Amino acid sequence: MKKEIIDAIVAELNKGAKAYQSNLNTLNTSIDLDEEATIDVDDISQKDQSTDISDDLTARANLLENIINKVKTYASISKDDFSPGALVETSDLYILVGIAFPSVRVHNKKVVGVSEEAELYPELAGKKQGDKITLGKKTYSILSVR
Protein backbone atom coordinates (compact mmCIF):
# COMPACT_ATOMS: atom_id res chain seq x y z
CA MET A 1 0.00 0.00 0.00
CA LYS A 2 2.92 2.39 0.67
CA LYS A 3 4.09 2.11 -2.95
CA GLU A 4 0.55 2.84 -4.19
CA ILE A 5 0.34 5.98 -2.06
CA ILE A 6 3.81 7.13 -3.10
CA ASP A 7 2.91 6.52 -6.74
CA ALA A 8 -0.21 8.68 -6.28
CA ILE A 9 1.88 11.43 -4.67
CA VAL A 10 4.40 11.29 -7.53
CA ALA A 11 1.62 11.34 -10.15
CA GLU A 12 0.09 14.45 -8.57
CA LEU A 13 3.46 16.17 -8.27
CA ASN A 14 4.23 15.29 -11.89
CA LYS A 15 1.06 17.14 -12.92
CA GLY A 16 2.45 20.22 -11.23
CA ALA A 17 5.83 19.74 -12.90
CA LYS A 18 4.17 19.48 -16.31
CA ALA A 19 2.21 22.67 -15.62
CA TYR A 20 5.43 24.50 -14.74
CA GLN A 21 7.07 23.21 -17.91
CA SER A 22 4.09 24.26 -20.03
CA ASN A 23 4.15 27.74 -18.50
CA LEU A 24 7.91 27.95 -19.08
CA ASN A 25 7.52 26.95 -22.73
CA THR A 26 4.82 29.56 -23.26
CA LEU A 27 6.84 32.22 -21.47
CA ASN A 28 10.07 31.41 -23.31
CA THR A 29 8.25 31.69 -26.62
CA SER A 30 6.98 35.13 -25.69
CA ILE A 31 10.41 36.28 -24.44
CA ASP A 32 12.06 36.05 -27.85
CA LEU A 33 12.22 39.47 -29.46
CA ASP A 34 12.39 39.85 -33.20
CA GLU A 35 15.94 41.10 -33.75
CA GLU A 36 14.99 42.81 -37.02
CA ALA A 37 11.94 44.62 -35.67
CA THR A 38 12.07 47.99 -34.01
CA ILE A 39 12.61 47.42 -30.30
CA ASP A 40 11.62 50.06 -27.78
CA VAL A 41 12.18 50.43 -24.04
CA ASP A 42 8.86 48.73 -23.21
CA ASP A 43 9.86 45.66 -25.23
CA ILE A 44 13.13 45.39 -23.32
CA SER A 45 11.38 45.94 -19.98
CA GLN A 46 8.83 43.21 -20.77
CA LYS A 47 11.61 40.86 -21.80
CA ASP A 48 13.44 41.53 -18.52
CA GLN A 49 10.24 40.93 -16.55
CA SER A 50 9.51 37.74 -18.48
CA THR A 51 13.07 36.53 -17.93
CA ASP A 52 12.70 37.09 -14.17
CA ILE A 53 9.44 35.13 -14.16
CA SER A 54 11.06 32.38 -16.22
CA ASP A 55 13.95 32.15 -13.75
CA ASP A 56 11.46 31.89 -10.87
CA LEU A 57 9.41 29.20 -12.64
CA THR A 58 12.58 27.28 -13.47
CA ALA A 59 13.67 27.35 -9.82
CA ARG A 60 10.24 26.14 -8.70
CA ALA A 61 10.20 23.40 -11.34
CA ASN A 62 13.65 22.25 -10.20
CA LEU A 63 12.52 22.23 -6.56
CA LEU A 64 9.46 20.18 -7.49
CA GLU A 65 11.64 17.73 -9.43
CA ASN A 66 13.87 17.33 -6.36
CA ILE A 67 10.79 16.66 -4.20
CA ILE A 68 9.55 14.04 -6.69
CA ASN A 69 12.93 12.28 -6.67
CA LYS A 70 13.07 12.29 -2.86
CA VAL A 71 9.51 10.95 -2.56
CA LYS A 72 10.41 8.12 -4.97
CA THR A 73 13.34 7.07 -2.76
CA TYR A 74 10.93 6.60 0.16
CA ALA A 75 9.00 3.85 -1.66
CA SER A 76 11.56 1.19 -0.74
CA ILE A 77 12.18 2.36 2.83
CA SER A 78 10.46 0.48 5.63
CA LYS A 79 10.09 2.15 9.02
CA ASP A 80 8.34 1.44 12.29
CA ASP A 81 8.53 4.94 13.76
CA PHE A 82 7.91 8.55 12.75
CA SER A 83 11.18 9.21 10.91
CA PRO A 84 12.28 10.14 7.37
CA GLY A 85 10.89 7.71 4.82
CA ALA A 86 8.01 6.52 7.01
CA LEU A 87 4.42 6.55 5.86
CA VAL A 88 2.28 7.13 8.94
CA GLU A 89 -1.42 6.32 8.76
CA THR A 90 -4.10 7.81 11.01
CA SER A 91 -7.87 7.52 10.70
CA ASP A 92 -8.03 10.74 8.66
CA LEU A 93 -4.70 11.09 6.88
CA TYR A 94 -1.42 9.68 5.73
CA ILE A 95 1.80 11.47 6.58
CA LEU A 96 4.93 10.97 4.52
CA VAL A 97 7.79 11.86 6.83
CA GLY A 98 10.91 13.64 5.65
CA ILE A 99 9.73 16.05 2.98
CA ALA A 100 7.04 18.66 2.53
CA PHE A 101 4.85 18.75 -0.58
CA PRO A 102 1.38 19.98 -1.55
CA SER A 103 -1.26 17.69 -0.05
CA VAL A 104 -3.04 15.10 -2.20
CA ARG A 105 -5.93 12.70 -1.63
CA VAL A 106 -5.56 8.92 -1.77
CA HIS A 107 -8.16 6.37 -0.61
CA ASN A 108 -10.36 9.22 0.64
CA LYS A 109 -7.59 10.39 2.96
CA LYS A 110 -5.46 13.48 2.77
CA VAL A 111 -1.76 12.79 2.29
CA VAL A 112 0.64 15.38 3.68
CA GLY A 113 4.38 15.62 3.96
CA VAL A 114 6.24 16.65 7.10
CA SER A 115 9.88 17.61 6.70
CA GLU A 116 12.52 17.28 9.38
CA GLU A 117 12.76 21.08 9.35
CA ALA A 118 9.11 21.47 10.33
CA GLU A 119 8.58 23.11 13.70
CA LEU A 120 6.42 20.21 14.88
CA TYR A 121 8.83 17.47 13.76
CA PRO A 122 10.74 17.10 17.07
CA GLU A 123 7.56 16.29 19.01
CA LEU A 124 6.49 13.73 16.38
CA ALA A 125 9.86 12.02 15.85
CA GLY A 126 10.00 8.46 17.11
CA LYS A 127 6.23 8.01 17.51
CA LYS A 128 5.02 4.48 16.73
CA GLN A 129 1.84 2.58 15.97
CA GLY A 130 -0.65 3.14 18.80
CA ASP A 131 0.87 6.47 19.85
CA LYS A 132 -1.05 9.71 19.61
CA ILE A 133 0.10 12.78 17.68
CA THR A 134 -1.30 16.29 17.63
CA LEU A 135 -1.41 18.31 14.43
CA GLY A 136 -2.86 21.75 14.88
CA LYS A 137 -5.83 21.38 17.21
CA LYS A 138 -6.57 17.75 16.34
CA THR A 139 -5.15 14.62 17.96
CA TYR A 140 -4.76 11.42 15.93
CA SER A 141 -3.96 7.85 16.83
CA ILE A 142 -1.29 6.26 14.68
CA LEU A 143 -2.85 3.19 13.01
CA SER A 144 0.28 2.05 11.20
CA VAL A 145 3.80 3.06 10.24
CA ARG A 146 5.37 1.70 7.08
C-alpha positions as CSV (number, residue, x, y, z in Angstrom):
1,M,0.0,0.0,0.0
2,K,2.9,2.4,0.7
3,K,4.1,2.1,-2.9
4,E,0.6,2.8,-4.2
5,I,0.3,6.0,-2.1
6,I,3.8,7.1,-3.1
7,D,2.9,6.5,-6.7
8,A,-0.2,8.7,-6.3
9,I,1.9,11.4,-4.7
10,V,4.4,11.3,-7.5
11,A,1.6,11.3,-10.1
12,E,0.1,14.4,-8.6
13,L,3.5,16.2,-8.3
14,N,4.2,15.3,-11.9
15,K,1.1,17.1,-12.9
16,G,2.5,20.2,-11.2
17,A,5.8,19.7,-12.9
18,K,4.2,19.5,-16.3
19,A,2.2,22.7,-15.6
20,Y,5.4,24.5,-14.7
21,Q,7.1,23.2,-17.9
22,S,4.1,24.3,-20.0
23,N,4.2,27.7,-18.5
24,L,7.9,28.0,-19.1
25,N,7.5,27.0,-22.7
26,T,4.8,29.6,-23.3
27,L,6.8,32.2,-21.5
28,N,10.1,31.4,-23.3
29,T,8.2,31.7,-26.6
30,S,7.0,35.1,-25.7
31,I,10.4,36.3,-24.4
32,D,12.1,36.1,-27.8
33,L,12.2,39.5,-29.5
34,D,12.4,39.8,-33.2
35,E,15.9,41.1,-33.8
36,E,15.0,42.8,-37.0
37,A,11.9,44.6,-35.7
38,T,12.1,48.0,-34.0
39,I,12.6,47.4,-30.3
40,D,11.6,50.1,-27.8
41,V,12.2,50.4,-24.0
42,D,8.9,48.7,-23.2
43,D,9.9,45.7,-25.2
44,I,13.1,45.4,-23.3
45,S,11.4,45.9,-20.0
46,Q,8.8,43.2,-20.8
47,K,11.6,40.9,-21.8
48,D,13.4,41.5,-18.5
49,Q,10.2,40.9,-16.6
50,S,9.5,37.7,-18.5
51,T,13.1,36.5,-17.9
52,D,12.7,37.1,-14.2
53,I,9.4,35.1,-14.2
54,S,11.1,32.4,-16.2
55,D,13.9,32.1,-13.8
56,D,11.5,31.9,-10.9
57,L,9.4,29.2,-12.6
58,T,12.6,27.3,-13.5
59,A,13.7,27.4,-9.8
60,R,10.2,26.1,-8.7
61,A,10.2,23.4,-11.3
62,N,13.6,22.2,-10.2
63,L,12.5,22.2,-6.6
64,L,9.5,20.2,-7.5
65,E,11.6,17.7,-9.4
66,N,13.9,17.3,-6.4
67,I,10.8,16.7,-4.2
68,I,9.6,14.0,-6.7
69,N,12.9,12.3,-6.7
70,K,13.1,12.3,-2.9
71,V,9.5,11.0,-2.6
72,K,10.4,8.1,-5.0
73,T,13.3,7.1,-2.8
74,Y,10.9,6.6,0.2
75,A,9.0,3.9,-1.7
76,S,11.6,1.2,-0.7
77,I,12.2,2.4,2.8
78,S,10.5,0.5,5.6
79,K,10.1,2.2,9.0
80,D,8.3,1.4,12.3
81,D,8.5,4.9,13.8
82,F,7.9,8.6,12.8
83,S,11.2,9.2,10.9
84,P,12.3,10.1,7.4
85,G,10.9,7.7,4.8
86,A,8.0,6.5,7.0
87,L,4.4,6.5,5.9
88,V,2.3,7.1,8.9
89,E,-1.4,6.3,8.8
90,T,-4.1,7.8,11.0
91,S,-7.9,7.5,10.7
92,D,-8.0,10.7,8.7
93,L,-4.7,11.1,6.9
94,Y,-1.4,9.7,5.7
95,I,1.8,11.5,6.6
96,L,4.9,11.0,4.5
97,V,7.8,11.9,6.8
98,G,10.9,13.6,5.7
99,I,9.7,16.0,3.0
100,A,7.0,18.7,2.5
101,F,4.8,18.8,-0.6
102,P,1.4,20.0,-1.5
103,S,-1.3,17.7,0.0
104,V,-3.0,15.1,-2.2
105,R,-5.9,12.7,-1.6
106,V,-5.6,8.9,-1.8
107,H,-8.2,6.4,-0.6
108,N,-10.4,9.2,0.6
109,K,-7.6,10.4,3.0
110,K,-5.5,13.5,2.8
111,V,-1.8,12.8,2.3
112,V,0.6,15.4,3.7
113,G,4.4,15.6,4.0
114,V,6.2,16.7,7.1
115,S,9.9,17.6,6.7
116,E,12.5,17.3,9.4
117,E,12.8,21.1,9.4
118,A,9.1,21.5,10.3
119,E,8.6,23.1,13.7
120,L,6.4,20.2,14.9
121,Y,8.8,17.5,13.8
122,P,10.7,17.1,17.1
123,E,7.6,16.3,19.0
124,L,6.5,13.7,16.4
125,A,9.9,12.0,15.8
126,G,10.0,8.5,17.1
127,K,6.2,8.0,17.5
128,K,5.0,4.5,16.7
129,Q,1.8,2.6,16.0
130,G,-0.7,3.1,18.8
131,D,0.9,6.5,19.9
132,K,-1.1,9.7,19.6
133,I,0.1,12.8,17.7
134,T,-1.3,16.3,17.6
135,L,-1.4,18.3,14.4
136,G,-2.9,21.7,14.9
137,K,-5.8,21.4,17.2
138,K,-6.6,17.8,16.3
139,T,-5.2,14.6,18.0
140,Y,-4.8,11.4,15.9
141,S,-4.0,7.8,16.8
142,I,-1.3,6.3,14.7
143,L,-2.9,3.2,13.0
144,S,0.3,2.0,11.2
145,V,3.8,3.1,10.2
146,R,5.4,1.7,7.1
